[in-house]
């Protein structure tokens, strides 16, 4: 038998489950990857039109100094405490590589963003799943008592939409002896004052991740960033690929940050639509988990002859409506539906109304 060339732990690895991508050229309603239903800021489109040939033919800034400077000014954080990556997904992988690795353990709420478990497995870290409560509330005591070397807190959490109050987040950071990774990909859709950003001035064991993929409508540009103590950021910098953020994406991200009012209006529109859609689902008999994100997690009504979540997923797919179904013990009876435009969700609501009777 020929010896495999692939490392055994990679051979055994289950890949991160991506949402289905609609075929090119076919009109669909895409509500399965939590993208923005609105275009980027006009300043981003202006920056895109200004891209010159030199920005394409020359290597980009290896340390992303320009983007870090804009982020530093926007959030009042020293540039040396900011790291930029090829989407937050690269940063997640680097965190597992640099701070956890094969010799350490990382604790994750269950359920949470599955890419963390995948990245941990790639780097042979041991994952400790800490079950959330029956209503998906994250157990801070469970994370504190996990015995792990690092913990992950996605806040607001995905795919549940639940948010922990700042006092509980600080309780975790202040009492946990190791690294605390706080992922705020959806923070722009949460109530004001929810962010853990103020903790950076008081604690050295925090890495706070964010992305341009959601509120800023730059999922295709692939730009993420994180805040942390200078030694942590320096460790990420020396472990990353040489040119991890391309010049075009960095310029677009910097432009997006300049238009704060546009980002606020977009986030507010998404939240209004989310709340309307959640109320409509409840009127149809769905049980909807309270959400502070740009999606809702909803359990269809049950009863004789009622379609299951998996069946609804398939029937919506037949109609060109893409939502997310998770084959996970805690999620298999639910659908996660991204917040699109009012028009898109009206079509989705009509289809669900018909399907659940």
Short mmCIF file of the C-alpha atoms (twelve columns), coordinates in Angstrom:
data_MODEL
# 
_entry.id   MODEL 
# 
loop_
_atom_site.group_PDB 
_atom_site.id 
_atom_site.type_symbol 
_atom_site.label_atom_id 
_atom_site.label_alt_id 
_atom_site.label_comp_id 
_atom_site.label_asym_id 
_atom_site.label_seq_id 
_atom_site.Cartn_x 
_atom_site.Cartn_y 
_atom_site.Cartn_z 
_atom_site.pdbx_PDB_model_num 
ATOM 1   C CA . UNK A 1   0.000   0.000  0.000   1 
ATOM 2   C CA . UNK A 2   1.363   3.417  -0.976  1 
ATOM 3   C CA . UNK A 3   2.158   5.646  1.992   1 
ATOM 4   C CA . UNK A 4   0.069   8.811  2.062   1 
ATOM 5   C CA . UNK A 5   1.878   12.100 1.557   1 
ATOM 6   C CA . UNK A 6   -0.662  13.936 3.703   1 
ATOM 7   C CA . UNK A 7   -0.165  14.360 7.437   1 
ATOM 8   C CA . UNK A 8   -2.467  11.987 9.335   1 
ATOM 9   C CA . UNK A 9   -4.292  14.717 11.255  1 
ATOM 10  C CA . UNK A 10  -5.065  16.555 7.989   1 
ATOM 11  C CA . UNK A 11  -6.230  13.310 6.385   1 
ATOM 12  C CA . UNK A 12  -8.751  12.914 9.218   1 
ATOM 13  C CA . UNK A 13  -9.823  16.561 9.174   1 
ATOM 14  C CA . UNK A 14  -13.442 17.432 8.402   1 
ATOM 15  C CA . UNK A 15  -13.378 20.639 6.304   1 
ATOM 16  C CA . UNK A 16  -15.152 23.765 7.473   1 
ATOM 17  C CA . UNK A 17  -18.766 23.540 6.190   1 
ATOM 18  C CA . UNK A 18  -19.320 26.406 3.759   1 
ATOM 19  C CA . UNK A 19  -22.726 27.700 2.740   1 
ATOM 20  C CA . UNK A 20  -23.841 26.675 -0.734  1 
ATOM 21  C CA . UNK A 21  -23.014 29.097 -3.541  1 
ATOM 22  C CA . UNK A 22  -25.738 29.768 -6.130  1 
ATOM 23  C CA . UNK A 23  -24.853 28.958 -9.753  1 
ATOM 24  C CA . UNK A 24  -23.543 31.877 -11.795 1 
ATOM 25  C CA . UNK A 25  -26.096 33.643 -13.980 1 
ATOM 26  C CA . UNK A 26  -29.175 32.341 -12.144 1 
ATOM 27  C CA . UNK A 27  -31.335 34.770 -10.176 1 
ATOM 28  C CA . UNK A 28  -31.550 33.669 -6.549  1 
ATOM 29  C CA . UNK A 29  -32.046 35.091 -3.064  1 
ATOM 30  C CA . UNK A 30  -28.835 34.476 -1.099  1 
ATOM 31  C CA . UNK A 31  -29.428 34.475 2.646   1 
ATOM 32  C CA . UNK A 32  -26.886 31.909 3.798   1 
ATOM 33  C CA . UNK A 33  -23.525 33.611 4.428   1 
ATOM 34  C CA . UNK A 34  -24.379 36.733 6.455   1 
ATOM 35  C CA . UNK A 35  -23.164 39.130 3.782   1 
ATOM 36  C CA . UNK A 36  -24.368 42.719 3.568   1 
ATOM 37  C CA . UNK A 37  -27.510 43.142 1.437   1 
ATOM 38  C CA . UNK A 38  -26.345 46.667 0.602   1 
ATOM 39  C CA . UNK A 39  -23.424 47.888 -1.533  1 
ATOM 40  C CA . UNK A 40  -20.236 49.300 0.006   1 
ATOM 41  C CA . UNK A 41  -19.968 53.004 0.759   1 
ATOM 42  C CA . UNK A 42  -19.693 55.372 -2.235  1 
ATOM 43  C CA . UNK A 43  -16.235 56.232 -0.890  1 
ATOM 44  C CA . UNK A 44  -15.225 52.592 -1.385  1 
ATOM 45  C CA . UNK A 45  -16.454 52.608 -4.974  1 
ATOM 46  C CA . UNK A 46  -14.596 55.883 -5.581  1 
ATOM 47  C CA . UNK A 47  -11.414 54.331 -4.174  1 
ATOM 48  C CA . UNK A 48  -11.893 51.292 -6.397  1 
ATOM 49  C CA . UNK A 49  -12.106 53.467 -9.493  1 
ATOM 50  C CA . UNK A 50  -8.901  55.237 -8.484  1 
ATOM 51  C CA . UNK A 51  -6.756  52.075 -8.422  1 
ATOM 52  C CA . UNK A 52  -3.732  52.635 -10.648 1 
ATOM 53  C CA . UNK A 53  -1.459  50.228 -12.479 1 
ATOM 54  C CA . UNK A 54  1.356   50.689 -9.956  1 
ATOM 55  C CA . UNK A 55  -0.864  49.429 -7.124  1 
ATOM 56  C CA . UNK A 56  -1.318  46.240 -9.152  1 
ATOM 57  C CA . UNK A 57  2.271   45.768 -10.316 1 
ATOM 58  C CA . UNK A 58  4.044   46.535 -7.011  1 
ATOM 59  C CA . UNK A 59  4.012   44.512 -3.817  1 
ATOM 60  C CA . UNK A 60  1.753   45.954 -1.101  1 
ATOM 61  C CA . UNK A 61  2.933   47.299 2.247   1 
ATOM 62  C CA . UNK A 62  4.008   44.177 4.136   1 
ATOM 63  C CA . UNK A 63  3.001   45.575 7.535   1 
ATOM 64  C CA . UNK A 64  -0.226  47.240 6.333   1 
ATOM 65  C CA . UNK A 65  0.928   50.529 7.827   1 
ATOM 66  C CA . UNK A 66  -1.589  52.701 6.006   1 
ATOM 67  C CA . UNK A 67  -4.612  50.673 7.024   1 
ATOM 68  C CA . UNK A 68  -3.340  50.290 10.579  1 
ATOM 69  C CA . UNK A 69  -2.979  54.073 10.822  1 
ATOM 70  C CA . UNK A 70  -6.582  54.597 9.702   1 
ATOM 71  C CA . UNK A 71  -7.795  51.957 12.163  1 
ATOM 72  C CA . UNK A 72  -5.744  53.543 14.950  1 
ATOM 73  C CA . UNK A 73  -7.341  56.945 14.315  1 
ATOM 74  C CA . UNK A 74  -10.847 55.512 13.992  1 
ATOM 75  C CA . UNK A 75  -10.769 53.466 17.215  1 
ATOM 76  C CA . UNK A 76  -8.239  55.349 19.340  1 
ATOM 77  C CA . UNK A 77  -5.865  52.388 19.571  1 
ATOM 78  C CA . UNK A 78  -2.096  52.597 19.076  1 
ATOM 79  C CA . UNK A 79  -1.140  51.249 15.624  1 
ATOM 80  C CA . UNK A 80  1.364   48.843 17.221  1 
ATOM 81  C CA . UNK A 81  -1.615  47.143 18.869  1 
ATOM 82  C CA . UNK A 82  -3.370  46.430 15.541  1 
ATOM 83  C CA . UNK A 83  -2.900  43.483 13.187  1 
ATOM 84  C CA . UNK A 84  -4.494  43.245 9.734   1 
ATOM 85  C CA . UNK A 85  -5.213  39.970 7.965   1 
ATOM 86  C CA . UNK A 86  -6.659  38.357 4.869   1 
ATOM 87  C CA . UNK A 87  -10.098 38.266 6.434   1 
ATOM 88  C CA . UNK A 88  -10.562 37.374 10.089  1 
ATOM 89  C CA . UNK A 89  -10.291 33.759 8.950   1 
ATOM 90  C CA . UNK A 90  -6.532  34.179 8.446   1 
ATOM 91  C CA . UNK A 91  -6.238  35.730 11.901  1 
ATOM 92  C CA . UNK A 92  -8.139  32.808 13.446  1 
ATOM 93  C CA . UNK A 93  -5.746  30.351 11.813  1 
ATOM 94  C CA . UNK A 94  -2.711  32.374 12.935  1 
ATOM 95  C CA . UNK A 95  -3.990  32.512 16.512  1 
ATOM 96  C CA . UNK A 96  -4.194  28.724 16.634  1 
ATOM 97  C CA . UNK A 97  -0.739  28.454 15.066  1 
ATOM 98  C CA . UNK A 98  0.994   31.061 17.257  1 
ATOM 99  C CA . UNK A 99  -0.711  30.826 20.653  1 
ATOM 100 C CA . UNK A 100 -2.236  27.343 20.899  1 
ATOM 101 C CA . UNK A 101 -0.703  24.686 18.647  1 
ATOM 102 C CA . UNK A 102 -0.262  20.985 19.272  1 
ATOM 103 C CA . UNK A 103 0.710   21.292 22.926  1 
ATOM 104 C CA . UNK A 104 -2.224  23.340 24.221  1 
ATOM 105 C CA . UNK A 105 -6.004  23.353 24.564  1 
ATOM 106 C CA . UNK A 106 -8.625  25.861 23.506  1 
ATOM 107 C CA . UNK A 107 -12.155 26.090 24.938  1 
ATOM 108 C CA . UNK A 108 -15.091 27.013 22.697  1 
ATOM 109 C CA . UNK A 109 -18.771 27.550 23.474  1 
ATOM 110 C CA . UNK A 110 -20.948 24.956 21.760  1 
ATOM 111 C CA . UNK A 111 -22.352 25.921 19.345  1 
ATOM 112 C CA . UNK A 112 -20.201 28.737 17.973  1 
ATOM 113 C CA . UNK A 113 -18.415 29.736 14.742  1 
ATOM 114 C CA . UNK A 114 -17.172 26.374 13.444  1 
ATOM 115 C CA . UNK A 115 -14.035 27.765 11.793  1 
ATOM 116 C CA . UNK A 116 -12.373 27.990 15.208  1 
ATOM 117 C CA . UNK A 117 -12.618 24.225 15.703  1 
ATOM 118 C CA . UNK A 118 -11.399 23.594 12.154  1 
ATOM 119 C CA . UNK A 119 -8.398  25.911 12.596  1 
ATOM 120 C CA . UNK A 120 -7.583  24.290 15.931  1 
ATOM 121 C CA . UNK A 121 -7.660  20.834 14.327  1 
ATOM 122 C CA . UNK A 122 -5.351  21.968 11.500  1 
ATOM 123 C CA . UNK A 123 -2.767  23.004 14.102  1 
ATOM 124 C CA . UNK A 124 -3.397  19.913 16.250  1 
ATOM 125 C CA . UNK A 125 -4.769  21.842 19.209  1 
ATOM 126 C CA . UNK A 126 -7.195  20.106 21.526  1 
ATOM 127 C CA . UNK A 127 -10.690 21.627 21.500  1 
ATOM 128 C CA . UNK A 128 -12.835 21.644 24.622  1 
ATOM 129 C CA . UNK A 129 -16.517 22.201 23.821  1 
ATOM 130 C CA . UNK A 130 -18.366 24.052 26.584  1 
ATOM 131 C CA . UNK A 131 -22.131 23.582 26.086  1 
ATOM 132 C CA . UNK A 132 -24.279 26.698 26.010  1 
ATOM 133 C CA . UNK A 133 -27.493 26.771 28.047  1 
ATOM 134 C CA . UNK A 134 -30.832 25.598 26.691  1 
ATOM 135 C CA . UNK A 135 -31.442 29.114 25.331  1 
ATOM 136 C CA . UNK A 136 -27.877 29.261 23.895  1 
ATOM 137 C CA . UNK A 137 -26.540 31.614 26.583  1 
ATOM 138 C CA . UNK A 138 -22.760 31.170 26.857  1 
ATOM 139 C CA . UNK A 139 -21.518 29.803 30.179  1 
ATOM 140 C CA . UNK A 140 -18.694 31.996 31.456  1 
ATOM 141 C CA . UNK A 141 -18.194 29.662 34.412  1 
ATOM 142 C CA . UNK A 142 -17.919 26.735 32.007  1 
ATOM 143 C CA . UNK A 143 -15.189 28.525 30.044  1 
ATOM 144 C CA . UNK A 144 -13.372 29.537 33.230  1 
ATOM 145 C CA . UNK A 145 -13.452 25.976 34.555  1 
ATOM 146 C CA . UNK A 146 -12.478 24.336 31.257  1 
ATOM 147 C CA . UNK A 147 -8.812  23.940 32.103  1 
ATOM 148 C CA . UNK A 148 -7.914  25.311 28.667  1 
ATOM 149 C CA . UNK A 149 -4.923  27.478 27.772  1 
ATOM 150 C CA . UNK A 150 -7.053  29.789 25.604  1 
ATOM 151 C CA . UNK A 151 -10.755 30.497 25.236  1 
ATOM 152 C CA . UNK A 152 -12.812 31.800 22.330  1 
ATOM 153 C CA . UNK A 153 -15.808 34.074 22.770  1 
ATOM 154 C CA . UNK A 154 -17.730 35.071 19.631  1 
ATOM 155 C CA . UNK A 155 -19.828 38.001 20.806  1 
ATOM 156 C CA . UNK A 156 -22.457 38.354 19.405  1 
ATOM 157 C CA . UNK A 157 -22.261 34.616 18.913  1 
ATOM 158 C CA . UNK A 158 -22.663 32.832 15.603  1 
ATOM 159 C CA . UNK A 159 -24.769 31.031 14.619  1 
ATOM 160 C CA . UNK A 160 -27.093 31.803 17.545  1 
ATOM 161 C CA . UNK A 161 -27.102 35.621 17.552  1 
ATOM 162 C CA . UNK A 162 -26.912 35.795 21.356  1 
ATOM 163 C CA . UNK A 163 -24.834 38.495 23.075  1 
ATOM 164 C CA . UNK A 164 -23.142 38.518 26.463  1 
ATOM 165 C CA . UNK A 165 -23.280 41.736 28.519  1 
ATOM 166 C CA . UNK A 166 -19.968 43.593 28.926  1 
ATOM 167 C CA . UNK A 167 -19.727 42.764 32.643  1 
ATOM 168 C CA . UNK A 168 -19.767 39.035 31.884  1 
ATOM 169 C CA . UNK A 169 -17.142 39.448 29.183  1 
ATOM 170 C CA . UNK A 170 -14.889 41.315 31.626  1 
ATOM 171 C CA . UNK A 171 -15.451 38.625 34.244  1 
ATOM 172 C CA . UNK A 172 -14.054 36.084 31.799  1 
ATOM 173 C CA . UNK A 173 -11.087 38.258 30.793  1 
ATOM 174 C CA . UNK A 174 -10.187 39.230 34.356  1 
ATOM 175 C CA . UNK A 175 -10.328 35.690 35.782  1 
ATOM 176 C CA . UNK A 176 -8.994  33.573 32.934  1 
ATOM 177 C CA . UNK A 177 -5.199  33.097 33.208  1 
ATOM 178 C CA . UNK A 178 -4.585  32.474 29.501  1 
ATOM 179 C CA . UNK A 179 -5.433  34.095 26.181  1 
ATOM 180 C CA . UNK A 180 -9.012  35.275 25.583  1 
ATOM 181 C CA . UNK A 181 -9.996  35.581 21.914  1 
ATOM 182 C CA . UNK A 182 -13.057 37.817 21.485  1 
ATOM 183 C CA . UNK A 183 -14.562 37.777 17.993  1 
ATOM 184 C CA . UNK A 184 -16.728 40.832 17.282  1 
ATOM 185 C CA . UNK A 185 -17.547 40.188 13.635  1 
ATOM 186 C CA . UNK A 186 -21.173 41.219 14.268  1 
ATOM 187 C CA . UNK A 187 -20.619 44.015 16.782  1 
ATOM 188 C CA . UNK A 188 -21.991 46.721 14.448  1 
ATOM 189 C CA . UNK A 189 -25.468 45.158 14.754  1 
ATOM 190 C CA . UNK A 190 -25.382 44.926 18.566  1 
ATOM 191 C CA . UNK A 191 -26.517 47.591 21.065  1 
ATOM 192 C CA . UNK A 192 -24.135 50.450 21.721  1 
ATOM 193 C CA . UNK A 193 -21.748 49.724 24.597  1 
ATOM 194 C CA . UNK A 194 -21.582 45.994 23.886  1 
ATOM 195 C CA . UNK A 195 -18.013 45.945 22.532  1 
ATOM 196 C CA . UNK A 196 -15.086 44.716 24.621  1 
ATOM 197 C CA . UNK A 197 -12.807 47.367 23.099  1 
ATOM 198 C CA . UNK A 198 -12.508 49.272 26.442  1 
ATOM 199 C CA . UNK A 199 -10.953 46.162 28.004  1 
ATOM 200 C CA . UNK A 200 -7.807  46.556 25.885  1 
ATOM 201 C CA . UNK A 201 -6.553  49.317 28.151  1 
ATOM 202 C CA . UNK A 202 -6.930  47.178 31.260  1 
ATOM 203 C CA . UNK A 203 -5.928  43.642 30.248  1 
ATOM 204 C CA . UNK A 204 -2.981  42.195 28.313  1 
ATOM 205 C CA . UNK A 205 -4.475  38.747 27.606  1 
ATOM 206 C CA . UNK A 206 -7.068  39.803 25.013  1 
ATOM 207 C CA . UNK A 207 -7.158  39.554 21.226  1 
ATOM 208 C CA . UNK A 208 -10.221 41.333 19.807  1 
ATOM 209 C CA . UNK A 209 -11.123 40.355 16.216  1 
ATOM 210 C CA . UNK A 210 -13.240 42.282 13.715  1 
ATOM 211 C CA . UNK A 211 -13.965 42.142 10.000  1 
ATOM 212 C CA . UNK A 212 -14.918 44.301 7.018   1 
ATOM 213 C CA . UNK A 213 -17.091 41.472 5.624   1 
ATOM 214 C CA . UNK A 214 -20.376 42.273 7.388   1 
ATOM 215 C CA . UNK A 215 -21.387 45.874 8.043   1 
ATOM 216 C CA . UNK A 216 -18.845 47.325 5.585   1 
ATOM 217 C CA . UNK A 217 -19.979 45.065 2.703   1 
ATOM 218 C CA . UNK A 218 -16.446 43.981 1.763   1 
ATOM 219 C CA . UNK A 219 -16.729 40.197 2.089   1 
ATOM 220 C CA . UNK A 220 -15.139 39.780 -1.333  1 
ATOM 221 C CA . UNK A 221 -12.159 41.993 -0.449  1 
ATOM 222 C CA . UNK A 222 -11.140 39.732 2.483   1 
ATOM 223 C CA . UNK A 223 -9.908  42.117 5.174   1 
ATOM 224 C CA . UNK A 224 -9.987  41.481 8.910   1 
ATOM 225 C CA . UNK A 225 -8.163  43.039 11.833  1 
ATOM 226 C CA . UNK A 226 -7.555  42.531 15.511  1 
ATOM 227 C CA . UNK A 227 -6.504  44.543 18.547  1 
ATOM 228 C CA . UNK A 228 -4.226  43.288 21.293  1 
ATOM 229 C CA . UNK A 229 -1.196  43.942 23.481  1 
ATOM 230 C CA . UNK A 230 1.959   44.768 21.529  1 
ATOM 231 C CA . UNK A 231 3.734   41.429 22.258  1 
ATOM 232 C CA . UNK A 232 0.717   39.509 20.930  1 
ATOM 233 C CA . UNK A 233 0.496   41.640 17.783  1 
ATOM 234 C CA . UNK A 234 4.257   41.327 17.200  1 
ATOM 235 C CA . UNK A 235 3.968   37.533 17.431  1 
ATOM 236 C CA . UNK A 236 1.244   37.535 14.776  1 
ATOM 237 C CA . UNK A 237 3.251   39.856 12.521  1 
ATOM 238 C CA . UNK A 238 6.317   37.631 12.446  1 
ATOM 239 C CA . UNK A 239 4.256   34.496 11.811  1 
ATOM 240 C CA . UNK A 240 2.050   35.708 8.932   1 
ATOM 241 C CA . UNK A 241 2.651   35.442 5.199   1 
ATOM 242 C CA . UNK A 242 4.829   38.250 3.816   1 
ATOM 243 C CA . UNK A 243 2.061   40.182 2.007   1 
ATOM 244 C CA . UNK A 244 -1.148  38.990 3.606   1 
ATOM 245 C CA . UNK A 245 -3.437  41.906 2.631   1 
ATOM 246 C CA . UNK A 246 -3.385  42.985 -0.996  1 
ATOM 247 C CA . UNK A 247 -3.033  46.656 -1.925  1 
ATOM 248 C CA . UNK A 248 -6.503  46.985 -3.454  1 
ATOM 249 C CA . UNK A 249 -8.303  45.477 -0.457  1 
ATOM 250 C CA . UNK A 250 -6.341  47.609 1.998   1 
ATOM 251 C CA . UNK A 251 -7.284  50.777 0.114   1 
ATOM 252 C CA . UNK A 252 -10.964 49.808 -0.015  1 
ATOM 253 C CA . UNK A 253 -11.035 48.978 3.696   1 
ATOM 254 C CA . UNK A 254 -9.456  52.323 4.584   1 
ATOM 255 C CA . UNK A 255 -12.077 54.113 2.469   1 
ATOM 256 C CA . UNK A 256 -14.899 52.203 4.178   1 
ATOM 257 C CA . UNK A 257 -13.666 53.388 7.575   1 
ATOM 258 C CA . UNK A 258 -13.864 57.006 6.455   1 
ATOM 259 C CA . UNK A 259 -17.626 56.840 5.884   1 
ATOM 260 C CA . UNK A 260 -18.871 56.297 9.416   1 
ATOM 261 C CA . UNK A 261 -22.359 57.649 8.716   1 
ATOM 262 C CA . UNK A 262 -22.912 55.232 5.839   1 
ATOM 263 C CA . UNK A 263 -21.885 52.286 8.024   1 
ATOM 264 C CA . UNK A 264 -24.243 53.432 10.777  1 
ATOM 265 C CA . UNK A 265 -27.176 53.815 8.371   1 
ATOM 266 C CA . UNK A 266 -26.531 50.413 6.822   1 
ATOM 267 C CA . UNK A 267 -26.326 48.685 10.201  1 
ATOM 268 C CA . UNK A 268 -29.511 50.423 11.385  1 
ATOM 269 C CA . UNK A 269 -31.369 49.341 8.237   1 
ATOM 270 C CA . UNK A 270 -30.268 45.733 8.746   1 
ATOM 271 C CA . UNK A 271 -31.403 45.808 12.392  1 
ATOM 272 C CA . UNK A 272 -34.827 47.228 11.474  1 
ATOM 273 C CA . UNK A 273 -35.315 44.518 8.853   1 
ATOM 274 C CA . UNK A 274 -34.070 41.841 11.249  1 
ATOM 275 C CA . UNK A 275 -36.589 42.794 13.926  1 
ATOM 276 C CA . UNK A 276 -39.447 42.951 11.404  1 
ATOM 277 C CA . UNK A 277 -38.483 39.582 9.944   1 
ATOM 278 C CA . UNK A 278 -38.142 37.952 13.376  1 
ATOM 279 C CA . UNK A 279 -41.631 39.175 14.332  1 
ATOM 280 C CA . UNK A 280 -43.029 37.810 11.081  1 
ATOM 281 C CA . UNK A 281 -41.445 34.406 11.692  1 
ATOM 282 C CA . UNK A 282 -42.899 34.315 15.200  1 
ATOM 283 C CA . UNK A 283 -46.330 35.078 13.772  1 
ATOM 284 C CA . UNK A 284 -45.917 31.970 11.580  1 
ATOM 285 C CA . UNK A 285 -45.179 29.881 14.674  1 
ATOM 286 C CA . UNK A 286 -41.375 29.871 14.478  1 
ATOM 287 C CA . UNK A 287 -39.330 30.061 17.667  1 
ATOM 288 C CA . UNK A 288 -36.708 32.752 17.045  1 
ATOM 289 C CA . UNK A 289 -33.559 33.092 19.134  1 
ATOM 290 C CA . UNK A 290 -33.022 36.776 20.112  1 
ATOM 291 C CA . UNK A 291 -30.411 38.179 17.726  1 
ATOM 292 C CA . UNK A 292 -27.973 41.091 17.795  1 
ATOM 293 C CA . UNK A 293 -26.490 40.168 14.406  1 
ATOM 294 C CA . UNK A 294 -27.391 40.324 10.718  1 
ATOM 295 C CA . UNK A 295 -29.119 36.922 10.830  1 
ATOM 296 C CA . UNK A 296 -31.739 35.033 12.818  1 
ATOM 297 C CA . UNK A 297 -31.747 31.442 14.040  1 
ATOM 298 C CA . UNK A 298 -35.273 30.078 13.900  1 
ATOM 299 C CA . UNK A 299 -36.979 26.789 14.748  1 
ATOM 300 C CA . UNK A 300 -39.955 25.948 12.490  1 
ATOM 301 C CA . UNK A 301 -43.312 25.124 14.062  1 
ATOM 302 C CA . UNK A 302 -43.787 21.460 14.843  1 
ATOM 303 C CA . UNK A 303 -46.813 19.233 14.627  1 
ATOM 304 C CA . UNK A 304 -48.315 16.465 12.518  1 
ATOM 305 C CA . UNK A 305 -47.197 16.838 8.927   1 
ATOM 306 C CA . UNK A 306 -45.121 19.932 9.617   1 
ATOM 307 C CA . UNK A 307 -41.878 20.091 7.576   1 
ATOM 308 C CA . UNK A 308 -38.620 19.761 9.490   1 
ATOM 309 C CA . UNK A 309 -35.885 22.379 9.297   1 
ATOM 310 C CA . UNK A 310 -33.945 20.186 6.873   1 
ATOM 311 C CA . UNK A 311 -37.027 19.743 4.681   1 
ATOM 312 C CA . UNK A 312 -37.715 23.480 4.700   1 
ATOM 313 C CA . UNK A 313 -34.112 24.123 3.711   1 
ATOM 314 C CA . UNK A 314 -34.504 21.840 0.697   1 
ATOM 315 C CA . UNK A 315 -37.861 23.311 -0.341  1 
ATOM 316 C CA . UNK A 316 -36.520 26.868 -0.122  1 
ATOM 317 C CA . UNK A 317 -33.512 25.821 -2.183  1 
ATOM 318 C CA . UNK A 318 -35.870 24.531 -4.896  1 
ATOM 319 C CA . UNK A 319 -37.339 28.043 -5.044  1 
ATOM 320 C CA . UNK A 320 -33.932 29.698 -5.357  1 
ATOM 321 C CA . UNK A 321 -33.852 30.882 -1.734  1 
ATOM 322 C CA . UNK A 322 -30.553 29.988 -0.064  1 
ATOM 323 C CA . UNK A 323 -30.560 29.786 3.744   1 
ATOM 324 C CA . UNK A 324 -28.274 27.854 6.103   1 
ATOM 325 C CA . UNK A 325 -28.894 24.455 7.648   1 
ATOM 326 C CA . UNK A 326 -26.441 23.013 10.203  1 
ATOM 327 C CA . UNK A 327 -26.128 19.281 10.754  1 
ATOM 328 C CA . UNK A 328 -25.277 19.826 14.421  1 
ATOM 329 C CA . UNK A 329 -27.056 18.208 17.403  1 
ATOM 330 C CA . UNK A 330 -27.990 21.583 18.904  1 
ATOM 331 C CA . UNK A 331 -28.982 23.182 15.586  1 
ATOM 332 C CA . UNK A 332 -30.500 20.438 13.420  1 
ATOM 333 C CA . UNK A 333 -34.070 21.618 14.143  1 
ATOM 334 C CA . UNK A 334 -33.369 25.206 13.071  1 
ATOM 335 C CA . UNK A 335 -32.536 27.397 10.074  1 
ATOM 336 C CA . UNK A 336 -30.185 30.348 10.064  1 
ATOM 337 C CA . UNK A 337 -31.418 33.088 7.752   1 
ATOM 338 C CA . UNK A 338 -29.247 36.076 6.860   1 
ATOM 339 C CA . UNK A 339 -30.884 39.492 6.755   1 
ATOM 340 C CA . UNK A 340 -31.273 40.609 3.160   1 
ATOM 341 C CA . UNK A 341 -33.232 43.521 1.775   1 
ATOM 342 C CA . UNK A 342 -36.871 44.018 2.737   1 
ATOM 343 C CA . UNK A 343 -37.885 42.782 -0.714  1 
ATOM 344 C CA . UNK A 344 -35.787 39.609 -0.460  1 
ATOM 345 C CA . UNK A 345 -37.111 38.754 2.977   1 
ATOM 346 C CA . UNK A 346 -40.695 39.411 1.910   1 
ATOM 347 C CA . UNK A 347 -40.246 36.717 -0.747  1 
ATOM 348 C CA . UNK A 348 -38.661 34.397 1.824   1 
ATOM 349 C CA . UNK A 349 -41.472 35.060 4.312   1 
ATOM 350 C CA . UNK A 350 -44.141 34.318 1.704   1 
ATOM 351 C CA . UNK A 351 -42.444 31.043 0.808   1 
ATOM 352 C CA . UNK A 352 -42.150 30.003 4.465   1 
ATOM 353 C CA . UNK A 353 -45.768 30.947 5.104   1 
ATOM 354 C CA . UNK A 354 -46.852 28.674 2.281   1 
ATOM 355 C CA . UNK A 355 -44.562 25.828 3.277   1 
ATOM 356 C CA . UNK A 356 -45.530 25.724 6.968   1 
ATOM 357 C CA . UNK A 357 -49.207 26.209 6.148   1 
# 
